[in-house]
C-alpha cells in the first residue's frame, strides 16, 4: 500500500463498521428545512402560499416538509432511481394532497419558487441545470439555490461517511482517495464525478460565475464561513477553503 493510502486509511473508520452519521441520516420531516432556513433568509415567507418545484429532491423528505408547512403545492423532481421511488412511496403515506413527485420535468407549467437544496454540487452540469430551473420559474418568481461544502471546503470531498479528516481532496490525490473509498463503496468510481450521486467540484468562484451568468437578477448571494469565523468570507482565497455553505436567491 502506498504511503498516502496508509495515512488516509489510518484516519478512516473500520470498513466493517457503519457509516459515520451525516446530515441525510439525521434528516426527518421535522428538521429537513433547518438548513434552508439557516442559509436562505426569509425562506419560509418566500414560499408562503406558493407553488414550489423542488429540483433534485432526493428522498423527498424536504419536499414533504415544504408541502406540510407553508407552500400551496410542491412538486419534487429527481432521477428515475429505484431507491428514490421507494422513498417517494413512503412520503405518499403522509397523505399530503399538495405534494407529488416526478422524474420528468413539468413542461406544461411554471412555478413561483424553483428550489435546489443540497444538490447543486452534484449536478454534472450545474449551469445547464440552472437554465432548466429558470425555464420553469414564473416571470417575477425566484430560483433558490443552497448547498453545503463547496469543493475546497473542509469536507468538499464528501467523504464524511468513512473519514472525519478535513480537506481530504487537498491532502490526497484523487487516485488515493478513490482507492481508500473503494473499501466502503462498491460503485467502482475512479473519479469524484463517478461516485454515486456525482460530485462536480463546484468551487465558490465557479458558483458565483454561474449565478452572474444565469440571465437572472441576483437578489442575494451569501457565503457561510466554517464555525461562523469572522471576516473569512471577505478574503477570496481564504473563503474557498473556509466556507461551509453557499446560497443564492435569483429573480427571473
C-alpha positions in Angstrom: 0.0 0.0 0.0 1.3 3.5 -0.9 2.1 5.9 1.9 -0.9 8.2 1.1 -3.3 5.3 1.2 -1.9 4.1 4.5 -2.3 7.6 6.1 -5.8 8.1 4.8 -6.8 4.6 5.9 -5.4 5.2 9.3 -7.8 8.2 9.6 -10.8 6.3 8.4 -13.2 4.0 10.1 -13.1 0.2 10.1 -14.8 -0.9 6.8 -16.8 -3.4 8.9 -18.5 -0.6 10.9 -21.4 1.5 9.8 -21.1 4.8 8.1 -20.4 7.8 10.2 -23.8 9.6 10.7 -24.3 12.5 8.3 -26.9 15.1 7.5 -29.0 12.7 5.4 -29.2 10.0 8.1 -30.3 12.6 10.7 -33.0 14.2 8.5 -36.7 13.8 9.2 -39.7 15.8 8.1 -39.5 18.0 11.2 -35.9 19.1 10.7 -35.5 18.9 6.9 -35.9 22.6 6.4 -33.5 23.7 9.1 -30.5 24.0 6.7 -32.5 26.1 4.1 -33.9 28.4 6.8 -30.4 29.0 8.1 -28.9 29.8 4.7 -31.8 31.5 2.9 -33.0 34.4 5.0 -36.8 34.8 4.9 -37.3 31.4 3.1 -40.5 30.4 4.8 -42.1 33.7 3.9 -40.8 33.3 0.4 -42.7 30.0 -0.1 -45.9 31.2 1.7 -48.8 30.1 -0.4 -46.6 29.5 -3.4 -46.2 26.7 -5.9 -42.7 25.2 -5.5 -40.6 22.9 -7.7 -38.0 21.0 -5.6 -35.3 20.3 -8.1 -33.1 17.3 -7.2 -35.4 16.4 -4.3 -33.7 13.2 -3.4 -35.6 11.1 -0.9 -38.3 13.7 -0.9 -38.4 14.5 2.8 -37.7 18.1 2.2 -40.5 18.4 -0.4 -42.9 16.8 2.0 -41.9 19.3 4.7 -42.5 22.2 2.3 -45.9 20.9 1.5 -46.7 20.3 5.1 -45.7 23.9 6.2 -46.4 26.9 4.0 -46.3 26.0 0.3 -49.5 25.8 -1.7 -48.3 23.0 -3.9 -44.9 21.2 -4.1 -43.6 19.0 -6.9 -40.4 17.1 -6.3 -38.2 16.0 -9.2 -35.2 13.8 -9.4 -33.7 11.0 -11.5 -35.6 7.7 -12.0 -33.6 5.7 -9.4 -35.5 2.8 -7.7 -34.3 3.8 -4.3 -35.9 7.3 -4.7 -39.2 5.9 -6.0 -39.3 3.7 -2.9 -38.8 6.7 -0.7 -41.4 8.7 -2.5 -43.9 6.0 -2.0 -43.2 6.3 1.8 -43.8 10.1 1.6 -47.1 9.4 -0.1 -48.3 7.7 3.1 -48.3 11.1 4.7 -51.4 11.9 2.7 -50.4 15.4 1.6 -52.7 16.3 -1.2 -50.5 19.2 -2.3 -47.4 17.0 -2.8 -46.3 15.0 -5.8 -43.1 13.6 -7.3 -41.9 13.1 -10.8 -38.9 12.1 -12.9 -40.0 14.2 -15.9 -39.6 18.0 -15.9 -43.1 19.5 -15.9 -43.1 21.3 -19.3 -46.7 22.4 -19.0 -46.4 24.7 -16.0 -44.4 27.4 -14.3 -43.7 27.7 -10.5 -43.4 30.7 -8.1 -40.3 29.2 -6.5 -37.8 26.7 -8.0 -35.6 25.3 -5.3 -32.3 23.4 -5.3 -31.2 22.4 -1.8 -28.0 20.3 -1.1 -28.0 19.1 -4.8 -26.2 21.8 -6.8 -22.7 20.4 -6.0 -23.8 17.0 -7.5 -25.2 18.1 -10.9 -22.7 17.2 -13.7 -23.5 20.5 -15.5 -24.8 22.9 -12.9 -25.1 25.8 -15.4 -27.4 23.8 -17.6 -29.5 22.6 -14.7 -29.9 26.3 -13.6 -31.1 27.1 -17.1 -33.7 24.4 -16.8 -34.7 25.8 -13.4 -35.0 29.2 -14.9 -37.4 28.0 -17.6 -39.7 26.5 -15.0 -39.8 29.7 -13.0 -42.6 32.3 -13.5 -41.6 35.8 -14.5 -41.1 37.6 -11.3 -40.6 34.3 -9.4 -37.4 33.2 -7.7 -34.9 30.5 -8.1 -33.3 29.5 -4.7 -30.1 27.5 -4.5 -28.3 26.5 -1.3 -25.8 23.8 -0.7 -23.1 22.8 1.9 -19.5 22.0 1.4 -18.2 23.7 -1.7 -15.3 21.9 -3.3 -12.4 23.4 -1.4 -14.2 23.5 1.9 -13.1 21.2 4.8 -15.5 18.4 3.7 -15.8 19.3 0.0 -14.8 15.8 -1.0 -18.0 14.4 0.6 -16.0 11.5 2.2 -17.6 12.1 5.7 -19.2 8.6 5.7 -15.8 7.0 6.2 -13.4 9.6 7.5 -13.6 12.7 9.6 -10.4 14.1 8.2 -10.9 17.6 6.7 -9.6 18.7 3.2 -9.2 15.1 2.0 -9.2 16.3 -1.6 -6.5 18.8 -0.8 -4.2 16.4 1.2 -4.5 13.4 -1.0 -4.6 12.7 -4.7 -7.8 11.6 -6.4 -6.4 8.2 -7.0 -5.6 7.7 -3.4 -9.0 8.9 -2.2 -10.8 6.6 -4.6 -8.7 3.6 -3.6 -9.5 4.1 0.0 -13.1 4.8 -0.7 -13.4 1.5 -2.6 -13.3 -0.2 0.8 -16.6 1.4 1.7 -18.4 1.8 -1.6 -18.6 -0.7 -4.5 -19.7 1.6 -7.3 -16.3 1.3 -9.0 -15.7 5.0 -9.0 -12.3 6.2 -10.2 -13.1 9.9 -10.2 -15.2 12.2 -7.9 -17.6 12.7 -10.8 -18.3 8.9 -10.9 -19.3 8.4 -7.3 -22.9 7.6 -6.6 -24.8 10.9 -6.8 -21.8 12.5 -8.6 -19.6 15.4 -7.4 -18.8 18.3 -9.8 -16.0 20.0 -7.9 -18.1 23.2 -7.5 -15.9 26.0 -6.1 -17.3 29.3 -4.8 -15.7 31.1 -7.8 -17.5 28.8 -10.2 -20.7 29.0 -8.3 -20.6 32.8 -8.3 -19.8 32.9 -12.1 -22.8 30.6 -12.8 -25.1 32.8 -10.8 -23.8 36.0 -12.5 -24.3 34.5 -16.0 -27.7 33.0 -15.3 -29.7 35.7 -17.0 -31.5 36.5 -13.7 -31.2 39.2 -11.2 -29.2 38.3 -8.0 -31.3 39.2 -5.0 -28.8 37.7 -2.5 -25.6 35.8 -2.8 -24.2 34.7 0.5 -21.3 32.5 1.8 -21.3 31.0 5.3 -17.9 30.6 7.0 -16.9 27.5 8.9 -18.0 27.8 12.5 -19.0 31.4 11.9 -15.4 32.6 11.7 -15.4 36.4 11.2 -14.1 38.1 8.0 -13.3 34.7 6.3 -15.9 35.3 3.6 -14.3 38.7 2.7 -11.0 37.2 1.6 -11.3 35.3 -1.8 -8.6 32.7 -1.4 -9.3 32.0 2.2 -13.0 32.0 1.5 -12.7 29.0 -0.8 -11.2 26.9 2.0 -13.1 28.2 5.0 -16.7 28.3 3.7 -19.2 25.7 4.9 -22.1 26.6 2.7 -23.4 29.0 0.0 -26.8 30.2 -1.1 -28.3 32.4 -3.8 -31.7 33.9 -4.5 -32.2 34.7 -8.2 -35.2 36.6 -9.6 -36.4 35.9 -13.0 
